[in-house]
Every structure is written in structure tokens, then in C-alpha cells.
Amino acid sequence: MPNLTRFEVNQGLGSYDRLTRGKPALVRAYFSLPDSTTCTLGSGQALNITGATLNVVGGGSSNSGIAAANAAGFATSAALSARPALVDSSHDPFFAVSGSILAPSSSTTPAPSFSATFTVNVTYTRKLSSRDVTTGLTASFNAVKTVDQESKAIRILFQPLGDKSGTTTQFTDADRTSVVNAVQTLLRVLPVPAGPPGSLRPPVGSAVRSGGIRYEIVPSLMDVKSIPGAYKLLVNGTTGFCATQSVFVALAPTLGAALDTFNSVQAPEDAADLIVGVYGEAISGGSADGCALGMASPNAKVSIARAVADKPKVGATPAVVSQTGAVMAQEIMHNLGAQPSPRSTTFHSSYTQADNTDPDGAYNVSSMTYIAGDKTIMNVNTATGPWDNNVTVLEQPDYTFALCRFGGTPPPPISECTTPDPGGTLVGVAASDSYLASGDTTNGVSNAYYGTSAGTTASPNSLYRLLQLKGGVIQGGNPKGTGIPVAPATTHGDGLPQPGIFTFALPRSAVDVDETRIVQLAQLTDDPLLAPIIFRAFKNPSPPNVVSLSNIVPPGGATLNFTRNVTPPKNPDGDIVFLADTTGSMLGAITNVRSKADDIMAAIRTEQPLSQFAVASYKDFNQPDGCDPNSTYQYRLDRAMTSDTTSVRSAMDAWEASGGCDTPEAQLYALYQIATSTSPSTGFRTDPVRPRAIGWFGDAPGHDPSPYPDGITEATAISALQAAGIRVVAVSTTTPGNPGLDAAVSPSPTICDGGCPTAGQATRIANATGGAVKPAGTSTEVADALLAGLLSATVKPVASCDEQLTFAADPSQRVVRSGMGVASFNETVMVNEGAAAGDYSCTVDFLVNGSQVMAGDAPDPAFQQIINVSVGGSTAKAEATSYNGANAVADFIYQCPGTAKYPVATSVKGTVVSTDPTTGLSDLTFAALIDASVVPGGNCTLTTLVSDLFERSSPADQDATSTVLTVTKAPVVEIYTPGDGKLFTTKAKIFATGWGTDPDGGPLTFSWTLSGPLPSTTVVASATGPNAIFGPLSTTGDYAVSFSGTDTESKIGTAARTITIVAESSPLLPQQYSFNGFFSPAKNWPDTNQVNAGQAFTAKWTFRDNSGQEVTTDGIFGAQLQQVVCSTRAAIGPPVFSWQVGATMIRYDAKGQQWIGNINIPAGVGNCYTWTLELKDGSLHSLFLQAVK
């Protein structure tokens, strides 16, 4: 039966110690003929694999009958060859195991590790002769692999970099596509759960976040033009951005501040762990210009990477695969601390290929293909072939290190990783009150403030300390008074002297700290208070405050909607007149007010202790003549203004409910008399004038005009009240036959004999005087309504706008409790269709009780709203106040429906307009570019937050948020696999993967099509969202693979690749050698060869090309001897020696028809080595050697 020579369960390399839970894997069984000592086949005899399935059991679940991905090739596959197994033979079955199979359900968090058993069941044919052929024979082979405990999804914020003053687009859709594609590489090579990659936020309508890589691309540029040396003349003759160590050091604090800002305004579970600055290839230099492809701060959260697009096949020019994903993977590994010392002192690998401990074991698990010329992520090397998104994988120690850092189990007994990274999304990161700061050890802090954020960890034994002081005394620390140690990160860049980079969020030590410092100790025992100060900030009398922020709309008209909340101040001490309708129907109401008069005045004086009161009443006109002699007066002042509440109460006792002729009464005359009469005078105070109010209650409207004596009309009464500055609070009740103060009364000899009022009389009077109308359903409710009205405030927005803008508020005014009630208004600003490009504004004053609220000689800014509108503009302008104006910085936050809150401009320096010489309070302006070509589209909001390096303005400030209207955009999608121009045989299944994003933040629906020589309806084996499997395709030729993403507005983004199907024997296929193994007495990997120290060991081998011919010239790149740890086979230091073809090192022996390699073993008994032969197809073939004597 077939001999199993190797069994791979592979998530990049088969040598990975543990599988990542939830990550797809490839399972492959390598077969050969039985060992020659057991069975030797003669001429015409053969073993052929004809079928295979896979069973996976573990973690409480079982999956059986998984079909081989290369099952189509078995019917015509080559017969098994002698040992060792071929590297990538079609007769060796391989299986695609989905991530869900390796993530069985679990009730615990994190889900625990488990052992998974992978069983390959093969069907084969045994041919002993042409007449003796046995079919349908079966055999089973298995392997056990540990699936690690649940690890974290990694959350990344991508920040485009560029020159905001540039006239060309700085971050194009092609650049965005490069980032989207790079994320697929991260998902493939890093030990994270299965994708597809997801947003930091859950999809609209869902609370579930998915994907092992979760990310957002900030929809604006971070301006790097001002960094010294950031731009240089490139070899193509243009001036572009150049990433160098000094540029990165200057840029890193701003990136760190952007990450802090982003996290401070998100829900904790939507925060990012890392920030990657990305810059497009069209505006930047590459390696030929002396510019880095990427750079990172080891053991920190900041990196940069150049976004380079895949180059499609053009004619005979082959496609070129992007390196961006591989670069990002390397920089993120640097952020995690890889490669750590002592394995590396440069954070990079000494190896070229990743499979140095697992020769020929590298696979691209996205495309489910063998990688002949694989490369390690941790060493950019293109000397022996491409180093790109498709061929790079992590070395075994790096994968183990990263898996631990992402929350996996640290491998015993000694591990490079002792603690997981505090970020990630396994169970969420709690947000806490922290001090967030970004800067460096040379220039201090560029942005800092206390806020709520997911925290970072302290760095024990660091000589740098964050001190939080109260009255000069250090709060917190371990031990207390020593401060919190913080370690600045560095870069692995050009090897130049460099400052350390700070980016941290550390807990507030006490709620009332008044100073923060960052100091540098000379030694751990130093007194922090005496140490040199790198940075210092003090608490100011109040945090910064944003006064206004411009709205941005396109030309052609627009409608802006806002919600404005206003809390009026407490009503001040005033003069209040109690005015009663004392006609006959009012007995119940009068009794109610009398009984509660003392309580009413006491309640008013609790809030307005110096208030005074007067009492007045009215009846009706004796009309028609003689109809009601009990209406003995029309208006009477019962008690002039006084502070004596007892006399006020006595005056109320004089009220008598009597009289009243027809329905309307004499209140217009009474209101006029209160406002104007000097004999008797109401007694309003004049030195100084106090706020004046009338608390009036009645059950019927007033004659308009009054029949006598002066024919007072509603308009006359209102004018008099306004001139006297009197606010009218009216309580309207109803009694039988009396419909209330706002009712209309029709002319009739008995109902209204002259001066009949129209509906809404009391409301018009109240509104005109800044007052209010309070209903009282019954007479027993009148007193309570009267008190509520007198303690209330009427808030009314009044706007003054440029003619291009129209303002409206709903409702037009609100009545709320003074000093505590919230008056909420829905505001609408209409921008005229014909408004030319330019800046326009509305000033909205919120009048309280009819008057403008002042702060000294100027309007109180809390009661004045400035609405600035930029038509056709792209610059958001903010106005703010701060006590630390010289150092204040602003962050601009952009959000559209369904998107995260993006920091579109970070640490923007302000311009000081003026500073009060007495208080030190400065007026400042800030400006940020909002590029409509890159920001999400729709009805979006912009928020400005200003920091004084100690505190930050509140995002709840109403003036800190504005509206930005932009057009929505089509999705950006990309095909990750297959690569453009990729060749496949007629037996191959083609694994297609892609992904896309909606720049406007919405969900996408994906679809695939394939067109070519075969009808498209016959070639899609399966398609699930962003993934599809095509083929096998029996007809050769070119096929077009198309992938599309459709958003909720039916806008479509598409991507396309061309693939070519060729015959198995096609000369177009890239050379892939069949290595026949090292000959005896050498023992093939992984067996141990015992050798003599200080002597030579000889290896012999042969290999064949695609046509099956033995290779006798060329074909070999070289070989390398590497000392390794005997138990783990991990590398120790750099290679001992490298061999090239020629002389006596590596040569072809024509007589013996074999290749020979002479291996000189260094002195030293007990040492172990790997000797690795590299063929020119990129495959590696190793021997393990141990010097025993």
C-alpha cells in the first residue's frame, strides 16, 4: 500500500507548533512507494491514488467526508514514486479545512485549546501486471495537532499620509485597494481567526463584529509636508515623500495622537490596537530612492507602510504582485517585538526563506497552493526571487511568538513571549479615565489630555516617569509617590541616534490632580520631583471650549438640520403682580390661589429672595347698560409693590367673585393700567429696575377694544407691556359658560356686546412679552399652574442671517423651568440654491423671557449660536477659547451614518486671535481640510475637540459639531487570489478570494463571475460572499475573473483578473523540480545524521525538471550551513557558511550521474546543524546533522 512519508496540517508552514483557532488550514498527505526494504516494484508495476477524503474530529465536533481539493487530478495522476515524497505531486491529496471547522462552539471565554485528529482516507489501485490490477483498495492515515485556545482579532487604524497642499489626489482608490489587498495578506500570514476582514464597528443592524483582522481607513490625509526632510527629489524627477528614520521619528507622535483620539471617541469594543500610516506609491519614493518600504516602533503601536498596487500582466510582461501586505506584516510583527533578542539583535531574520525548519512546507492558505520560493516575512530579500504578498509567510518561531502575543498559549518551557499583548478583541478592552499623551523624549508632548480610553500598560524599571501631582505632591505610583514608569519606543530604522517616542494612555492617579509632568531619572532611586522635566502641564480654570465650527455643503442648495438644547438661567429677583379675574365665575379659582398664596410667595423667594409682590384685579364693563351692577370696577390695584407678604395675602382676601356681564372681561384695560398707571402706581422698582412679571389667571378673554374708558386694544396693551418690560404669565382655566383666556367670542347682545376678541389672545400677549400660558383644567389647579409659570422661563431663538441662508426653529419657543429645564429646538438652515461659493453665517440669540442674556457687556455665548456655512468649500474652521492658547491643539472627528468616528485632522495647532491680559483666556481659530474626494459621503458630522495639554473640550459641546454634506461613493473592491496572469492546469481547482469596502461605511453584497472558453454557468463550483472556487476547467485558454461589491445605494465596485488554463505538460508552466531525495547513507529530513566534528560529510542527490528529465547543469542556487538548537532546530546566530555551485563544494558527478555536496562540519562535539540545499525553483531540501565525536 502507499507509504505515508509526510503529513502536513498547515496554516502557512507545517512546522507551526499549534494551529490558530478559527483560521483556515491546508491538510496534505505526501505518499511514496513502500520502502525498498519492504517492497520493490518491478517494471510495469505501480501504485496510484484514485481518491481521498478527510475527517476532522476534535473539540466536541466531527466533520467527515471532506473532498480533496485536487480530486480531479487523481484519475490521471502519476504513479507513486520512490522515497522521499515529491514536493508538490498531483497524486498527493490536499484538503481545504475551513476556519469554522477549527472553531467548534464553546461556552467559555477564551475558548480552550483542544486536540484535533485529521484522518486522510485514500482509495488506490495496485497494478502488479497488466492482467493483475486491483482497484478500490483503501487505507487511512492520521495525524494529531493541537488547536490553540482562542486568540484575538487584531484591530488596525490605517491613516493615509500626504501633502494636503498638493494639487493631485494624494490617496487614490488604487492606494485604498492596495491597503484592502494588504489586509488579506495580514489575515493569511498572522495567527488570527478566519475572515473575511471586518470593520471595527459591527455591520448596520447587527451587534456582531467579525474577522480576524478588523480595520478602518481614515478618510483624510495626515499632512506630513511640514516634517523636515520628508520630501525629496526622486529618481523619476518628481518630488515625493521619503520614509526615513528621522521622518518616522517626527511623524510617530502625531500618528500616536491620532490613535489616541480615535480610541477616545469610540466605544471601547470599537477601538484600534495599532495605527499604520500608509502613503501611495505615486507620491512617494521606494528603495531605489533610498526610502523605506515601511518602518515601525518595536514594542509600540505605530508603523508606516508604502501602499503599492499589484501590476497586471501586460502582453508578455508578467504581473507583479504588491509587497504592501508583507511589509505591513513585518512592521506589525515589529510592533509586537519580533524578532526578539537573542534570536535577533536587529528585529530582522538572518534567513531568506521561512521554511528553514520545514523544508518545502510553505503554503499560501488563501489560494491553497504550494509556495516553491517562499520568503520569510522578517527579511526583505528579492535576490533569489520575489518577496511579496503571495510568497511570504512567518517562520515557525515568529508564528509561535505572534500567536502568544495575540492571546494564545505561551509554549513551554521557555518562551520568547511571556505576556499577551493587552490589545485585541477577545473579550473587549475596558475604557477608563486616563491621561493620554503623544510625543518624544526630545521635543516633549505634542498632544495630551485626560479622557476616557482603553489604557496601555506601565513599563516597569523605565527611567521615564509620568507624574500626576496635587499641590506639588505626587499621586499614585508603586510605591506611592514614584510616578508611573513609561518606556519610550524607538525605531529599527537607519541606526542613527534617535529620541524615544511616547504614546500612552495611563490611569488617572486622583480625580483632582492639578499638574502633570514627564521626567527622566538618572537612576531608579532618584527623587522624581528633582528629576529633569521633559514635559509639564497645569490644570486651568476651565477646559477649552469650542465656540463655533463651520458646516460644509456643495453648491446648489442644501438643508442643514440641528438640535439645540438651552437651559435658561434662574429667574432673577423681580417685581411680580398677581392679577385676578374676580367676576362671579371665578370663586373656585380665587379660593384656590388664596389658600396657596403664602406657599407661592415662599417658593418664589426660595429662588428669588429679594422679590416683591403686588395685587390687582379686574371685572367687566357694565355693558349693556345696567346689565350687571355688580361689575363695580374694571381694574383695581389692591396692593402696590411691597416686600410685605402678609399685606399681599390680606389684599388677596379682598377679592370677591361677583359681576361679569357678557363673556369677555376687562383684562386688556387692566394689563394696560398695570404697565402705565401712575395714579395709582403699581410701584415697580426703578433703582435699579428689576425684572417685572404679571401672574394673571382668568377664565375668559378680554374685550378688544375695551368699550371704555380708553378703548384699549390688544395691540395697545402689548405695546405698553413691552415698553414697561413686563413679562406676562397667564393661567387659563375654564368654568361653565367661560371657555378660557384664549377663546374667541362671537358678537351677540348677551354674549359679546362690543369689542369681541379673536382666538389666541392670551397666547399672543404672553409670546410678545416673553411670557407663557399655563393651562389649569379645574379651579383647584390654578395656584400650582400660576407658580409653575412664574418659576418658568420662556426661551425663544431669534436669528439674524446672511441673505443666502434661511433659519427656522421648531417650536418657535419653549417654556421650561428656569435654571434647570432644557429647552430643545429642532433647527433648520436652508442654503439658497443660487448661493455662490463662499462663507455665510447665521447668529441665533436665545432670548430668555424676551431678553438677551448678557455676560457683562457682551451676549452670553451660552445663549448665542453662530452657524457658519461654507458653500463649495473644503476647509473646516473652528473657533475656540483656551487658557493655554499657545500650546492648544485641535482634533477634527468625522462621522457618517454607519461609519466609525474618524480623526480627519490631528494635533492641529491653533492661531491665537486675542488673549485677555487679565484672565489669560485666548480666542483661537483652527482649520482642517475636509477632502470630499476621500471622506465618506452623505449627511455627515464633524466634531472639533481642543486640548490644552491637560484637559480637552467636551464632544457634547453643541457648538463643537457641524454638518458636512458630500456625495456618496462607489465601493472599492479587490481580488486577492488568484493573481493576475496566474497559470493553472486543467486539473486544478482555483481558490478565489477578495474583499471590498464601502467608503460610506455601509455593508456590501459580493458576487463573482467567470467568462472564457467555457460557459460561465458551468464553471463556478461554489461562491460564498467574498470567496469562490472555480474549476477544474477542462478547456485551455484565458479566462476573465470578475468580482463585484454592491452597496445599499446600488453603487457597484468591480475588480478583474485574467487567468490562463494550460495542459499539465505545458511548457508555459514555471519550472518546478522533482527532488528525488538525498541518497544513503544520508538520512532525509527529519531524521538525524550523526557526523564527526571537524570533518567532512558528503550529500548526494538527483532531481528532475517539469518534463521528467534529470537536471545535470544549472538548477541549483546554493546551500547553507546553519547551527541550530538540537531540541527545537531553531537557528543560533548567522549562517556558519554558504556554498555556491562549482569547484568541490557542489558539483554534478557525470560518472555517477548524481549531484555531490561536500559539507565541512565545524569543530565542537554535541553541536547541531541544518544543511539546506536551495534549488532555483525556490524549493529547500535540508539535512539535520549532529556532531557526536
ABEGO torsion letter per residue (X at the ends): XBBBABBBBBAGBAABABBBBGBBBBBBBBBBBBBAAABBBBBGBBBBBABBBBBBBEGGBBBBGBBBAAAAAAAABBBBBBOBBBABBAABBBBBBBAAAABBBBABOBBBBBBBBBBBBBBBBBBABAABBBBGBBBBBBBBBBBBBBBBBBBBBBBBBEBAABABBABBAAAAAAAAAAAAAAAAABBBBBOBBBBABBBBGBABBBEABBBBBBABBBBAAABBGABBBBAAGBBBBBBBAAAAAAAAAAAAAAAAAAAAABBAAABBABBBBBBBAAABBBAAAGBBABBBBBGBABBBBBBBBBBBBBEABBBBBBAAAAAAAAAAAAAAGOBBOAABAAGBBABABAAAABBGABBBAAAGBBBABBBBAABBBAAAEBBBAAABBBBAAAAAAAAAAAGBBBBOABBABABBBABEAAAEBBBBBBBBBBEBAAAEBABBBBBBBBBBBBBBGBABBBBBBBGGBBBEEOBBGAEBBBBBBBBABAGBBBBBBBBBBBBBABAABABBBBBBBABAABBAAABBBABBBBBBABBBBBABBBBBBBBGEBBBBBBBBBBBBBBBBBBBBBBBBABAAAAAAAAAAAAAAAAAAAAAAAABAABBBBBBBBBBBBOBBGABAABABABBBABBBBABAAAAAAAAAABBBBEEBBABBAAAAAAAAAAABAOBBAGBBAOBBBBBBBBBBBABBBBOBBAOAAGBBAAAAAAAAAAAGBBBBBBBBBBBGBAEAABBBBBBAAABBEGBBBBGAAAAAAAAAGBBBBBBABAAAAAAAAAAAAABBBBBBBBBBBAABBBBBOBABBBBBBGABBBBBBBBBBBBAABBBEBBBBBBBBBBGGBBBBBEABBBAAABBBBBBBBGBABBBBBBBBABAAABBBBBBBBBBGBBBBBABBGBBBBBABBBAAAGBBBBBBBBBBBAAABBBEBBBBBBBBBAGABBBBAABAAABBBBBBBBBBBBBBBAOBBBGBBBBAABBBBBBBBBBBAAGBBBBBBBBBBEABBAAAABABBBEABBBBOBBABBEBBBBBBBBBBAAGBBBBBBBBBBBBBAABAABBBBBBBAEBBOABBBOABBBBBBBGBBBBBBBBBBBAAGBBBABEGBAEBBBBBBBAAAGBBBEBBABBBBBEEAABBBBAAAGBBBBBBBBBBGBGBBBBBBBBBAAGBBBBBBBBBAX
